[in-house]
Amino acid sequence: MAPDRSGGSGGPDLKADVGPWTKSGGVAAELRQSTSTSLTDLTTANDGVAGATAGFASSSTLTTITETWKTRLTAVRDECGRLEPALKNAGRDFGEREVDTERKIKAASPPSAQKKEG
């Protein structure tokens, strides 16, 4: 948001910027995809490890660690999937409200103020 230079809250310089919301939604989508790829890589890298390391004390620990990371990565992936549309929708909504608010202010302005703006 632009700083309010009117001396009070909600002055004429208050603006909602769509850009950060849309960009954040894109970053969430990228992170979701990256996390999904990492989950696949983790699973693929550990295929057959349990059988190949059977009898070693570290085998069960490795399995536990792998499952813990899968749980964490799945949570991050799912949260990013939830955030992406929410952030993009927030940006769209702010943009629509900004246009609507500008239109209402202009309509409520006295004719002399409207001439100064144009």
ZIGIHU-V554446 format. One record per residue. N is the residue number from 1. PHI is phi in whole degrees, -180 to 180 (* if undefined). Layout:
{{N:PHI} {N:PHI}}
//
This chain:
{{1:*} {2:-75} {3:-65} {4:-86} {5:-99} {6:-88} {7:94} {8:-143} {9:-80} {10:74} {11:-73} {12:-66} {13:-91} {14:-74} {15:-137} {16:-100} {17:-101} {18:-72} {19:-51} {20:-61} {21:-68} {22:-65} {23:-63} {24:-63} {25:-63} {26:-66} {27:-65} {28:-62} {29:-65} {30:-64} {31:-66} {32:-62} {33:-65} {34:-62} {35:-67} {36:-62} {37:-63} {38:-64} {39:-62} {40:-63} {41:-62} {42:-63} {43:-64} {44:-63} {45:-66} {46:-103} {47:-60} {48:81} {49:-65} {50:-60} {51:-70} {52:-74} {53:-111} {54:-54} {55:96} {56:-82} {57:-63} {58:-79} {59:-61} {60:-69} {61:-65} {62:-61} {63:-63} {64:-62} {65:-63} {66:-61} {67:-65} {68:-63} {69:-67} {70:-62} {71:-63} {72:-65} {73:-65} {74:-64} {75:-63} {76:-64} {77:-58} {78:-66} {79:-66} {80:-64} {81:-64} {82:-75} {83:-73} {84:-52} {85:-67} {86:-63} {87:-67} {88:-64} {89:-66} {90:-61} {91:-62} {92:-61} {93:-63} {94:-60} {95:-62} {96:-65} {97:-66} {98:-61} {99:-64} {100:-63} {101:-65} {102:-60} {103:-63} {104:-66} {105:-64} {106:-63} {107:-67} {108:-87} {109:-73} {110:-64} {111:-54} {112:-65} {113:-71} {114:-67} {115:-67} {116:-66} {117:-70} {118:-80}}
//
